[in-house]
């Protein structure tokens, strides 16, 4: 039985009804003006989703930040920093200078900091405070609020919803019966919807279901794997070289393993952990043993690599075992190929 199968959904239906009611009251309060949103002095674009984990928000945020930066805008990123061992406001990166690890700043914010040259990243449970702190020290033209859709206290000039197709087309129940943090019809509150992790046929199916609640602009994004690389040496693994043993701690591990296969690698074995998992010494020993026994190179995601190397022990282990990462690039195929021009036009109007 799948975690969010029919039996699970029915068992937790009373809790789902209660959760849905609380979520609706809060969302409606901000939409009606009963609760006040606070506005920052620069444009804020929120990149969020309706489901719990794994929709592709981080690749979209990174793509947007690179696009805007390459076209002359100075971009800041704010986030909650989920999974970090700190509280309050933390500077992850200041104008390209990394100032935190995955333990102190969160794995996804650190990943974003390493992907975008010159970016500034600040995390806080209170997105408004993160934005204020960022602007106190670094003048930016635009702020991207990573995972910001549910955080209505922060006023946003543009709401971008990233929704993975498999979740939308399977179980649209709210937590805990399903994966949705809000009613799926809140798609209507977005300015742009980006569908991910599916085919053009699935996009058509999803848009047929959601058509009364979709904004004027929808896009379809796909993630393409690049050759695996050792972050320390810069060496790449060609498809014809040694087999790989893939491991990760993300919401949908099978998606990563599929990307490894798609990249043409011989997958000797896999190991998955819970999302944002803090690797232990025993985990590292076991992974090294399994890779060695199969004559394979260890391969993981960039997010997992940052979390793994947040401690001196993990960093030393990753170096000695020559752990590689599989970079992923975002692309907008077919009718969505105008995505870059579309967002640049919106930035020019901000």
BELURLIN-V689198 format. One record per pair of residues at least 12 apart in sequence whose ideal C-beta (glycine too) atoms are under 10 Angstrom apart, sorted by the first residue. I is the first residue (numbers start at 0). GAP is how many residues later the second one is. If there is no record, write none. Layout:
BEGIN
((I & GAP) (I & GAP))
END
This chain:
BEGIN
((1 & 168) (1 & 169) (2 & 168) (2 & 173) (2 & 175) (2 & 176) (3 & 163) (3 & 166) (3 & 167) (3 & 169) (3 & 171) (3 & 172) (3 & 173) (3 & 174) (3 & 175) (3 & 176) (4 & 165) (4 & 166) (4 & 172) (5 & 165) (5 & 171) (7 & 163) (7 & 165) (7 & 168) (7 & 169) (7 & 170) (8 & 162) (8 & 164) (8 & 167) (8 & 168) (8 & 169) (9 & 163) (9 & 167) (10 & 165) (10 & 166) (11 & 161) (11 & 162) (11 & 163) (11 & 164) (11 & 165) (11 & 166) (12 & 160) (12 & 163) (12 & 164) (13 & 163) (14 & 159) (14 & 160) (14 & 161) (14 & 162) (15 & 157) (15 & 158) (15 & 159) (15 & 160) (15 & 161) (15 & 162) (15 & 164) (16 & 157) (16 & 160) (17 & 156) (18 & 154) (18 & 155) (18 & 156) (18 & 157) (18 & 158) (18 & 161) (18 & 162) (18 & 163) (19 & 153) (19 & 154) (19 & 155) (19 & 157) (19 & 160) (19 & 162) (19 & 163) (20 & 153) (22 & 127) (22 & 151) (22 & 152) (22 & 157) (22 & 158) (22 & 159) (22 & 160) (22 & 163) (23 & 150) (23 & 158) (23 & 159) (23 & 162) (25 & 124) (25 & 126) (25 & 156) (26 & 122) (26 & 123) (26 & 125) (26 & 155) (26 & 156) (26 & 159) (26 & 162) (28 & 123) (29 & 121) (29 & 122) (29 & 123) (29 & 125) (29 & 159) (30 & 121) (30 & 155) (30 & 158) (34 & 117) (34 & 118) (35 & 116) (35 & 117) (35 & 119) (36 & 91) (36 & 114) (36 & 115) (36 & 116) (36 & 117) (36 & 118) (36 & 119) (37 & 88) (37 & 89) (37 & 90) (37 & 91) (37 & 93) (37 & 94) (37 & 115) (37 & 116) (37 & 117) (38 & 89) (38 & 92) (38 & 115) (38 & 116) (38 & 117) (38 & 118) (39 & 36) (39 & 38) (39 & 87) (39 & 88) (39 & 90) (39 & 91) (39 & 92) (39 & 94) (39 & 95) (39 & 103) (39 & 105) (39 & 114) (39 & 115) (39 & 116) (39 & 117) (40 & 90) (40 & 91) (40 & 94) (40 & 102) (41 & 32) (41 & 34) (41 & 89) (41 & 92) (41 & 93) (41 & 97) (41 & 98) (41 & 99) (41 & 100) (41 & 101) (41 & 115) (41 & 308) (42 & 30) (42 & 97) (42 & 98) (42 & 99) (42 & 100) (42 & 101) (42 & 113) (42 & 114) (42 & 115) (42 & 303) (42 & 304) (42 & 306) (42 & 307) (43 & 32) (43 & 34) (43 & 83) (43 & 84) (43 & 87) (43 & 98) (43 & 99) (43 & 100) (43 & 101) (43 & 104) (43 & 110) (43 & 111) (43 & 112) (43 & 113) (43 & 114) (43 & 115) (43 & 306) (44 & 16) (44 & 19) (44 & 20) (44 & 23) (44 & 30) (44 & 97) (44 & 98) (44 & 99) (44 & 100) (44 & 103) (44 & 111) (44 & 112) (44 & 113) (44 & 114) (44 & 115) (44 & 146) (44 & 147) (44 & 298) (44 & 301) (44 & 302) (44 & 305) (45 & 15) (45 & 32) (45 & 81) (45 & 97) (45 & 98) (45 & 99) (45 & 100) (45 & 101) (45 & 102) (45 & 103) (45 & 104) (45 & 105) (45 & 106) (45 & 108) (45 & 109) (45 & 110) (45 & 111) (45 & 112) (45 & 113) (45 & 114) (45 & 115) (45 & 144) (45 & 145) (46 & 12) (46 & 13) (46 & 14) (46 & 15) (46 & 16) (46 & 17) (46 & 18) (46 & 30) (46 & 32) (46 & 97) (46 & 98) (46 & 99) (46 & 100) (46 & 101) (46 & 102) (46 & 109) (46 & 111) (46 & 112) (46 & 113) (46 & 114) (46 & 115) (46 & 145) (46 & 147) (47 & 12) (47 & 13) (47 & 97) (47 & 98) (47 & 99) (47 & 100) (47 & 101) (47 & 102) (47 & 103) (47 & 108) (47 & 111) (47 & 112) (47 & 113) (47 & 114) (47 & 115) (47 & 133) (47 & 134) (47 & 142) (48 & 98) (48 & 99) (48 & 100) (48 & 101) (48 & 111) (48 & 112) (48 & 113) (48 & 114) (48 & 115) (48 & 118) (48 & 130) (48 & 131) (48 & 132) (48 & 133) (48 & 141) (48 & 145) (48 & 147) (49 & 99) (49 & 100) (49 & 111) (49 & 112) (49 & 113) (49 & 114) (49 & 117) (49 & 118) (49 & 122) (49 & 124) (49 & 129) (49 & 130) (49 & 131) (49 & 132) (49 & 133) (49 & 134) (49 & 135) (49 & 136) (49 & 137) (49 & 139) (49 & 140) (49 & 143) (50 & 111) (50 & 112) (50 & 113) (50 & 115) (50 & 116) (50 & 117) (50 & 120) (50 & 121) (50 & 123) (50 & 124) (50 & 127) (50 & 128) (50 & 129) (50 & 130) (50 & 131) (50 & 133) (50 & 200) (51 & 115) (51 & 122) (51 & 123) (51 & 124) (51 & 126) (51 & 127) (51 & 128) (51 & 129) (51 & 199) (51 & 223) (52 & 29) (52 & 94) (52 & 111) (52 & 114) (52 & 126) (52 & 128) (52 & 197) (52 & 198) (52 & 199) (52 & 222) (52 & 223) (53 & 110) (53 & 112) (53 & 113) (53 & 125) (53 & 142) (53 & 143) (53 & 196) (53 & 197) (53 & 198) (53 & 199) (53 & 201) (53 & 221) (54 & 92) (54 & 106) (54 & 107) (54 & 108) (54 & 109) (54 & 110) (54 & 111) (54 & 112) (54 & 113) (54 & 124) (54 & 139) (54 & 140) (54 & 141) (54 & 142) (54 & 196) (54 & 197) (55 & 106) (55 & 107) (55 & 108) (55 & 138) (55 & 139) (55 & 140) (55 & 141) (55 & 165) (55 & 166) (55 & 167) (55 & 196) (55 & 199) (55 & 272) (55 & 274) (56 & 22) (56 & 51) (56 & 89) (56 & 90) (56 & 91) (56 & 92) (56 & 103) (56 & 104) (56 & 105) (56 & 106) (56 & 107) (56 & 137) (56 & 139) (57 & 21) (57 & 49) (57 & 50) (57 & 51) (57 & 53) (57 & 54) (57 & 57) (57 & 88) (57 & 89) (57 & 104) (57 & 244) (57 & 245) (57 & 270) (57 & 272) (58 & 52) (58 & 53) (58 & 56) (58 & 103) (58 & 137) (58 & 162) (58 & 164) (58 & 269) (58 & 270) (58 & 271) (59 & 84) (59 & 86) (59 & 100) (59 & 101) (59 & 102) (59 & 134) (59 & 136) (59 & 159) (59 & 161) (59 & 163) (59 & 270) (59 & 279) (60 & 14) (60 & 16) (60 & 18) (60 & 47) (60 & 48) (60 & 50) (60 & 51) (60 & 54) (60 & 55) (60 & 83) (60 & 84) (60 & 85) (60 & 86) (60 & 87) (60 & 99) (60 & 101) (60 & 269) (61 & 15) (61 & 46) (61 & 49) (61 & 50) (61 & 51) (61 & 52) (61 & 53) (61 & 54) (61 & 57) (61 & 82) (61 & 84) (61 & 240) (61 & 266) (61 & 267) (61 & 268) (62 & 52) (62 & 53) (62 & 131) (62 & 158) (62 & 266) (62 & 267) (62 & 268) (62 & 269) (62 & 276) (62 & 277) (62 & 280) (63 & 13) (63 & 52) (63 & 78) (63 & 80) (63 & 96) (63 & 266) (63 & 275) (63 & 276) (63 & 279) (63 & 283) (64 & 12) (64 & 47) (64 & 50) (64 & 51) (64 & 52) (64 & 53) (64 & 54) (64 & 56) (64 & 77) (64 & 79) (64 & 81) (65 & 49) (65 & 50) (65 & 51) (65 & 53) (65 & 264) (66 & 272) (66 & 273) (66 & 274) (66 & 276) (66 & 277) (66 & 280) (67 & 48) (67 & 51) (67 & 73) (67 & 74) (67 & 76) (67 & 275) (67 & 276) (67 & 279) (68 & 47) (68 & 48) (68 & 49) (68 & 50) (68 & 72) (68 & 73) (69 & 46) (69 & 47) (69 & 270) (69 & 274) (70 & 269) (70 & 272) (70 & 273) (70 & 276) (70 & 277) (71 & 69) (71 & 275) (72 & 67) (72 & 68) (72 & 69) (72 & 271) (72 & 274) (72 & 275) (72 & 277) (73 & 21) (73 & 44) (73 & 45) (73 & 46) (73 & 64) (73 & 65) (73 & 66) (73 & 67) (73 & 68) (74 & 41) (74 & 43) (74 & 44) (74 & 45) (74 & 46) (74 & 65) (74 & 66) (74 & 67) (74 & 68) (74 & 69) (74 & 272) (75 & 17) (75 & 18) (75 & 19) (75 & 43) (75 & 44) (75 & 45) (75 & 46) (75 & 54) (75 & 55) (75 & 58) (75 & 59) (75 & 62) (75 & 63) (75 & 64) (75 & 65) (75 & 66) (75 & 67) (75 & 68) (75 & 69) (76 & 15) (76 & 16) (76 & 32) (76 & 35) (76 & 36) (76 & 39) (76 & 42) (76 & 43) (76 & 44) (76 & 45) (76 & 46) (76 & 53) (76 & 57) (76 & 63) (76 & 66) (76 & 67) (76 & 68) (76 & 69) (77 & 14) (77 & 31) (77 & 42) (77 & 43) (77 & 44) (77 & 45) (77 & 46) (77 & 48) (77 & 49) (77 & 50) (77 & 51) (77 & 52) (77 & 53) (77 & 54) (77 & 55) (77 & 56) (77 & 57) (77 & 65) (77 & 66) (77 & 67) (77 & 68) (77 & 69) (77 & 70) (77 & 73) (77 & 76) (78 & 13) (78 & 26) (78 & 27) (78 & 29) (78 & 30) (78 & 33) (78 & 42) (78 & 43) (78 & 44) (78 & 45) (78 & 48) (78 & 51) (78 & 65) (78 & 66) (78 & 67) (78 & 68) (78 & 69) (79 & 26) (79 & 28) (79 & 29) (79 & 43) (79 & 44) (79 & 45) (79 & 46) (79 & 47) (79 & 50) (79 & 65) (79 & 66) (79 & 67) (79 & 68) (79 & 71) (80 & 19) (80 & 21) (80 & 23) (80 & 24) (80 & 25) (80 & 26) (80 & 27) (80 & 28) (80 & 29) (80 & 40) (80 & 41) (80 & 42) (80 & 43) (80 & 44) (80 & 49) (80 & 65) (80 & 66) (81 & 24) (81 & 25) (81 & 26) (81 & 27) (81 & 41) (81 & 43) (81 & 64) (81 & 65) (81 & 193) (81 & 194) (82 & 19) (82 & 20) (82 & 22) (82 & 23) (82 & 24) (82 & 25) (82 & 26) (82 & 166) (82 & 192) (82 & 193) (82 & 194) (82 & 195) (82 & 220) (82 & 224) (83 & 16) (83 & 17) (83 & 18) (83 & 19) (83 & 20) (83 & 21) (83 & 22) (83 & 23) (83 & 24) (83 & 25) (83 & 26) (83 & 39) (83 & 192) (83 & 226) (84 & 16) (84 & 17) (84 & 18) (84 & 19) (84 & 20) (84 & 21) (84 & 193) (84 & 225) (85 & 14) (85 & 17) (85 & 18) (85 & 19) (85 & 20) (85 & 37) (86 & 37) (86 & 38) (87 & 35) (87 & 36) (87 & 37) (87 & 38) (87 & 41) (87 & 42) (87 & 45) (88 & 33) (88 & 34) (88 & 35) (88 & 36) (88 & 37) (88 & 40) (88 & 41) (88 & 43) (88 & 44) (88 & 45) (89 & 14) (89 & 15) (89 & 16) (89 & 19) (89 & 31) (89 & 32) (89 & 33) (89 & 34) (89 & 40) (89 & 43) (90 & 13) (90 & 14) (90 & 22) (90 & 29) (90 & 30) (90 & 31) (90 & 32) (90 & 39) (90 & 42) (90 & 43) (90 & 46) (90 & 47) (91 & 12) (91 & 13) (91 & 14) (91 & 16) (91 & 17) (91 & 18) (91 & 19) (91 & 20) (91 & 21) (91 & 22) (91 & 27) (91 & 28) (91 & 29) (91 & 30) (91 & 31) (91 & 38) (92 & 12) (92 & 16) (92 & 17) (92 & 19) (92 & 20) (92 & 21) (92 & 23) (92 & 25) (92 & 26) (92 & 27) (92 & 28) (92 & 29) (93 & 19) (93 & 24) (93 & 25) (93 & 26) (93 & 27) (93 & 28) (93 & 40) (93 & 43) (93 & 44) (94 & 22) (94 & 23) (94 & 24) (94 & 25) (94 & 42) (94 & 43) (94 & 45) (95 & 17) (95 & 18) (95 & 20) (95 & 21) (95 & 22) (95 & 23) (95 & 24) (96 & 16) (96 & 21) (96 & 23) (97 & 12) (97 & 15) (97 & 16) (97 & 23) (97 & 208) (98 & 14) (98 & 21) (98 & 22) (98 & 23) (99 & 13) (99 & 21) (99 & 22) (99 & 23) (99 & 210) (100 & 205) (100 & 206) (100 & 208) (100 & 209) (100 & 210) (100 & 213) (100 & 214) (101 & 174) (101 & 176) (101 & 201) (101 & 202) (101 & 203) (101 & 204) (101 & 205) (101 & 206) (101 & 207) (101 & 208) (101 & 209) (101 & 212) (102 & 175) (102 & 203) (102 & 204) (102 & 207) (102 & 208) (102 & 211) (103 & 19) (103 & 206) (104 & 16) (104 & 17) (104 & 18) (104 & 201) (104 & 205) (105 & 15) (105 & 17) (105 & 40) (105 & 170) (105 & 197) (105 & 200) (105 & 201) (106 & 142) (106 & 143) (106 & 168) (106 & 169) (106 & 170) (106 & 171) (106 & 194) (106 & 195) (106 & 196) (106 & 197) (106 & 198) (106 & 199) (106 & 200) (106 & 201) (106 & 203) (107 & 13) (107 & 15) (107 & 38) (107 & 39) (107 & 168) (107 & 194) (107 & 195) (107 & 198) (107 & 199) (108 & 12) (108 & 13) (108 & 14) (108 & 37) (108 & 197) (109 & 13) (109 & 192) (109 & 193) (109 & 195) (109 & 196) (109 & 197) (109 & 199) (109 & 200) (110 & 190) (110 & 191) (110 & 192) (110 & 193) (110 & 194) (110 & 195) (110 & 196) (111 & 32) (111 & 34) (111 & 191) (112 & 193) (113 & 117) (113 & 188) (113 & 191) (113 & 192) (114 & 187) (114 & 212) (115 & 28) (118 & 19) (118 & 21) (118 & 25) (119 & 14) (119 & 15) (119 & 17) (119 & 18) (119 & 19) (119 & 20) (119 & 23) (120 & 13) (120 & 23) (120 & 25) (121 & 12) (121 & 13) (121 & 14) (121 & 15) (121 & 16) (121 & 21) (122 & 23) (124 & 26) (125 & 25) (125 & 27) (125 & 28) (126 & 16) (126 & 18) (126 & 19) (126 & 20) (126 & 21) (126 & 24) (126 & 25) (126 & 26) (126 & 27) (126 & 29) (127 & 17) (127 & 23) (127 & 25) (127 & 26) (127 & 27) (128 & 25) (129 & 13) (129 & 15) (129 & 24) (130 & 12) (130 & 14) (130 & 23) (130 & 24) (140 & 206) (140 & 209) (141 & 15) (141 & 16) (141 & 205) (141 & 208) (142 & 13) (142 & 14) (143 & 14) (143 & 16) (144 & 13) (144 & 14) (144 & 15) (146 & 15) (147 & 12) (148 & 12) (148 & 13) (148 & 32) (148 & 33) (148 & 37) (148 & 40) (148 & 41) (149 & 31) (149 & 32) (149 & 36) (151 & 37) (155 & 35) (156 & 34) (156 & 189) (156 & 192) (156 & 193) (157 & 32) (157 & 33) (157 & 34) (157 & 185) (157 & 188) (157 & 189) (157 & 191) (157 & 192) (158 & 30) (158 & 31) (158 & 32) (158 & 33) (158 & 34) (158 & 56) (159 & 30) (159 & 31) (159 & 32) (159 & 33) (159 & 34) (159 & 55) (159 & 57) (159 & 59) (159 & 183) (159 & 186) (160 & 25) (160 & 26) (160 & 27) (160 & 28) (160 & 29) (160 & 30) (160 & 31) (160 & 32) (160 & 33) (160 & 34) (160 & 53) (160 & 54) (160 & 57) (161 & 28) (161 & 30) (161 & 31) (161 & 32) (161 & 33) (161 & 34) (161 & 35) (161 & 57) (161 & 59) (162 & 17) (162 & 21) (162 & 24) (162 & 27) (162 & 30) (162 & 31) (162 & 32) (162 & 33) (162 & 34) (162 & 35) (162 & 43) (162 & 47) (162 & 55) (163 & 15) (163 & 30) (163 & 31) (163 & 32) (163 & 33) (163 & 34) (163 & 38) (163 & 42) (163 & 87) (163 & 88) (163 & 91) (164 & 30) (164 & 31) (164 & 32) (164 & 33) (164 & 34) (164 & 36) (164 & 37) (164 & 38) (164 & 40) (164 & 41) (164 & 55) (165 & 13) (165 & 30) (165 & 31) (165 & 32) (165 & 36) (165 & 86) (165 & 89) (166 & 12) (166 & 13) (166 & 17) (166 & 29) (166 & 30) (166 & 31) (166 & 85) (167 & 12) (167 & 16) (167 & 19) (167 & 27) (167 & 29) (167 & 30) (167 & 34) (167 & 37) (167 & 38) (167 & 41) (167 & 42) (168 & 29) (168 & 33) (168 & 36) (168 & 37) (168 & 40) (171 & 12) (171 & 13) (171 & 37) (171 & 38) (178 & 72) (182 & 30) (183 & 25) (183 & 26) (183 & 29) (184 & 25) (184 & 27) (184 & 28) (185 & 27) (186 & 19) (186 & 23) (186 & 25) (186 & 26) (186 & 27) (186 & 28) (186 & 31) (187 & 22) (187 & 24) (187 & 25) (187 & 26) (187 & 27) (188 & 24) (188 & 26) (189 & 23) (189 & 24) (189 & 25) (189 & 27) (189 & 28) (190 & 24) (190 & 25) (190 & 26) (190 & 155) (191 & 22) (191 & 23) (191 & 24) (191 & 25) (191 & 26) (191 & 27) (191 & 147) (191 & 150) (191 & 151) (191 & 154) (192 & 13) (192 & 14) (192 & 17) (192 & 20) (192 & 21) (192 & 22) (192 & 23) (192 & 24) (192 & 25) (192 & 26) (192 & 27) (193 & 23) (193 & 24) (193 & 25) (193 & 26) (193 & 27) (193 & 136) (193 & 138) (193 & 142) (193 & 145) (194 & 12) (194 & 15) (194 & 23) (194 & 24) (194 & 25) (194 & 26) (194 & 27) (194 & 141) (195 & 23) (195 & 24) (195 & 25) (195 & 26) (195 & 27) (195 & 134) (196 & 24) (196 & 25) (196 & 26) (196 & 55) (196 & 58) (196 & 61) (197 & 22) (197 & 23) (197 & 24) (198 & 21) (198 & 23) (199 & 20) (199 & 22) (199 & 133) (199 & 134) (199 & 135) (199 & 136) (201 & 18) (202 & 15) (202 & 16) (202 & 17) (202 & 131) (202 & 132) (202 & 133) (203 & 16) (205 & 12) (205 & 14) (206 & 13) (216 & 119) (216 & 121) (216 & 122) (216 & 125) (216 & 126) (216 & 129) (217 & 117) (217 & 118) (218 & 113) (218 & 114) (218 & 116) (218 & 117) (218 & 118) (218 & 119) (218 & 120) (218 & 123) (218 & 124) (219 & 111) (219 & 112) (219 & 113) (219 & 114) (219 & 115) (219 & 116) (219 & 117) (219 & 119) (220 & 109) (220 & 110) (220 & 111) (220 & 112) (220 & 115) (220 & 118) (221 & 107) (221 & 108) (221 & 109) (221 & 110) (221 & 111) (221 & 112) (221 & 114) (222 & 32) (222 & 36) (222 & 39) (222 & 105) (222 & 106) (222 & 107) (222 & 108) (223 & 35) (223 & 38) (223 & 39) (223 & 103) (223 & 104) (223 & 105) (223 & 106) (223 & 107) (223 & 109) (224 & 31) (224 & 33) (224 & 34) (224 & 35) (224 & 36) (224 & 37) (224 & 38) (224 & 39) (224 & 40) (224 & 101) (224 & 102) (224 & 103) (224 & 104) (225 & 33) (225 & 37) (225 & 99) (225 & 100) (225 & 101) (225 & 102) (225 & 103) (226 & 12) (226 & 36) (226 & 37) (226 & 38) (226 & 97) (226 & 99) (226 & 100) (227 & 13) (227 & 16) (227 & 18) (227 & 32) (227 & 35) (227 & 37) (227 & 69) (227 & 71) (227 & 72) (227 & 95) (227 & 96) (227 & 97) (227 & 98) (227 & 99) (228 & 70) (228 & 73) (228 & 95) (228 & 96) (228 & 97) (228 & 98) (229 & 67) (229 & 88) (229 & 89) (229 & 92) (229 & 93) (229 & 94) (229 & 95) (230 & 71) (230 & 74) (230 & 75) (230 & 78) (230 & 87) (230 & 88) (230 & 92) (230 & 93) (230 & 94) (230 & 96) (231 & 77) (231 & 83) (231 & 86) (231 & 87) (231 & 90) (231 & 91) (231 & 92) (232 & 86) (232 & 89) (232 & 91) (234 & 87) (234 & 89) (235 & 88) (235 & 91) (236 & 26) (236 & 28) (236 & 60) (236 & 62) (236 & 85) (236 & 87) (236 & 89) (237 & 26) (237 & 27) (238 & 24) (238 & 25) (238 & 26) (238 & 27) (239 & 24) (239 & 25) (239 & 26) (240 & 24) (240 & 25) (240 & 56) (241 & 23) (241 & 24) (241 & 26) (241 & 49) (241 & 52) (241 & 53) (241 & 54) (241 & 55) (242 & 22) (242 & 23) (242 & 24) (242 & 25) (242 & 26) (242 & 48) (242 & 51) (242 & 52) (242 & 53) (242 & 54) (242 & 56) (243 & 16) (243 & 19) (243 & 21) (243 & 22) (243 & 23) (243 & 24) (243 & 25) (243 & 26) (243 & 47) (243 & 50) (243 & 52) (243 & 53) (243 & 54) (243 & 55) (243 & 56) (243 & 80) (243 & 82) (244 & 15) (244 & 22) (244 & 23) (244 & 24) (244 & 25) (244 & 26) (244 & 42) (244 & 43) (244 & 45) (244 & 46) (244 & 47) (244 & 48) (244 & 49) (244 & 50) (244 & 51) (244 & 52) (244 & 53) (244 & 54) (244 & 55) (245 & 13) (245 & 14) (245 & 15) (245 & 19) (245 & 21) (245 & 22) (245 & 23) (245 & 24) (245 & 25) (245 & 26) (245 & 45) (245 & 50) (245 & 51) (245 & 52) (245 & 53) (245 & 54) (245 & 55) (245 & 78) (245 & 80) (246 & 22) (246 & 23) (246 & 24) (246 & 25) (246 & 26) (246 & 30) (246 & 32) (246 & 36) (246 & 39) (246 & 40) (246 & 43) (246 & 44) (246 & 51) (246 & 52) (246 & 53) (246 & 54) (246 & 57) (246 & 61) (246 & 76) (247 & 12) (247 & 22) (247 & 23) (247 & 24) (247 & 25) (247 & 27) (247 & 29) (247 & 51) (247 & 52) (247 & 53) (247 & 55) (247 & 56) (247 & 57) (247 & 78) (248 & 22) (248 & 23) (248 & 24) (248 & 25) (248 & 26) (248 & 27) (248 & 28) (248 & 29) (248 & 30) (248 & 34) (248 & 51) (248 & 52) (248 & 54) (248 & 55) (248 & 58) (248 & 59) (249 & 22) (249 & 23) (249 & 24) (249 & 25) (249 & 26) (249 & 27) (249 & 50) (249 & 51) (249 & 53) (249 & 54) (250 & 23) (250 & 24) (250 & 25) (251 & 20) (251 & 23) (252 & 17) (252 & 18) (252 & 19) (252 & 20) (252 & 21) (252 & 22) (252 & 48) (253 & 16) (253 & 18) (254 & 46) (254 & 73) (255 & 14) (255 & 16) (255 & 43) (255 & 44) (255 & 45) (255 & 47) (255 & 48) (255 & 70) (255 & 72) (256 & 13) (256 & 14) (256 & 15) (256 & 42) (258 & 42) (258 & 67) (258 & 69) (259 & 39) (259 & 40) (259 & 66) (261 & 64) (262 & 36) (262 & 63) (262 & 64) (262 & 65) (264 & 31) (264 & 32) (264 & 34) (264 & 59) (264 & 61) (265 & 30) (266 & 27) (266 & 29) (266 & 32) (267 & 22) (267 & 23) (267 & 25) (267 & 26) (267 & 27) (267 & 28) (267 & 29) (267 & 31) (268 & 18) (268 & 21) (268 & 22) (268 & 24) (268 & 25) (268 & 27) (269 & 20) (269 & 29) (270 & 12) (270 & 15) (270 & 16) (270 & 19) (270 & 20) (270 & 27) (270 & 29) (272 & 14) (272 & 31) (274 & 28) (275 & 27) (275 & 28) (275 & 31) (276 & 27) (276 & 30) (276 & 31) (277 & 29) (277 & 30) (277 & 32) (277 & 33) (277 & 36) (278 & 21) (278 & 25) (278 & 28) (278 & 29) (278 & 30) (278 & 31) (278 & 32) (278 & 34) (278 & 35) (278 & 38) (278 & 39) (279 & 33) (279 & 34) (280 & 30) (280 & 32) (280 & 33) (280 & 36) (282 & 25) (282 & 31) (282 & 34) (283 & 14) (283 & 24) (283 & 29) (283 & 30) (283 & 32) (283 & 33) (283 & 34) (283 & 37) (283 & 39) (284 & 32) (286 & 13) (286 & 21) (286 & 30) (286 & 34) (286 & 36) (287 & 29) (287 & 32) (287 & 33) (287 & 35) (290 & 30) (290 & 31) (290 & 32) (291 & 29) (296 & 24) (296 & 25) (296 & 26) (296 & 27) (297 & 19) (297 & 20) (297 & 23) (297 & 24) (297 & 25) (297 & 26) (297 & 27) (298 & 24) (298 & 25) (298 & 26) (298 & 27) (299 & 18) (299 & 23) (299 & 24) (299 & 25) (299 & 26) (300 & 24) (300 & 25) (300 & 26) (300 & 27) (301 & 23) (301 & 24) (301 & 25) (301 & 26) (302 & 22) (303 & 19) (303 & 21) (304 & 13) (304 & 18) (304 & 19) (304 & 20) (304 & 21) (305 & 19) (307 & 15) (307 & 17) (308 & 14))
END
